[in-house]
Amino acid sequence: MYVPKSFEVTDLAEISRFVSSVRAADLVTMRSDGFPVATLLPCIWKGLDIENHSLGKLVMHMSKGNEQWKSIKFGTLGLAIVHGPQAYISPSNYEGKDTDHKVVPTWNYQSVHLSGTVEISDDVSLLREIVADLTHFHEDDRDVPWDIDMAEPEYLQAQLRAIVAVTLHISSVEAKYKLSQNRSLADQEMVRSDLLNSDDQEEREIAKLMPWKNSNR
């Protein structure tokens, strides 16, 4: 991923928080013929140990009806892309529009790339653990959380046999928060004000992130 220093985020605690808030990633791998394929999958980042420099793994599952997993062999490289909110940024928000006119539109967004090797398994106990963890993760804040033990046992087993476990062993993490950090404070405030008044929810979410204070800089 192209990441200018102005937009680079390296704080793994922040990146992990972001991934956990999005809760899903586009898993990209290559078929044997070199054609790229991708699937959006719910995920959990497990085993991150910042002190011991361990990036951990991203755990997911995929339908056996999805052809992507069949092309994943031992050592296959994969890329998980996690997207946050996005917004168009109009040059009308920049002071330069009325002076030197050296302004152009741009796009603000948050994105994280997790790269590594992908492992596939149809081990039912592993699948049950992954599904249980994902379910707990998403149900935890509900008044009456649903648990997989509430499912009819034979039905649950049949569902588990219809999926495969997908584990991305993470070897590289890249994060980019493009939030107008390269603009003047006056321009940033104009952008923020414009987005806060938008009818688009994602644009308002971007506005709430501005101005971004990068703890690594």
Helices and strands as residue ranges (DSSP letters): G 5-7, H 12-22, E 24-30, E 36-42, E 44-46, E 57-63, G 67-71, E 77-89, G 91-93, G 95-98, E 106-121, H 124-139, G 148-150, H 153-161, E 163-178, H 185-196, H 201-209
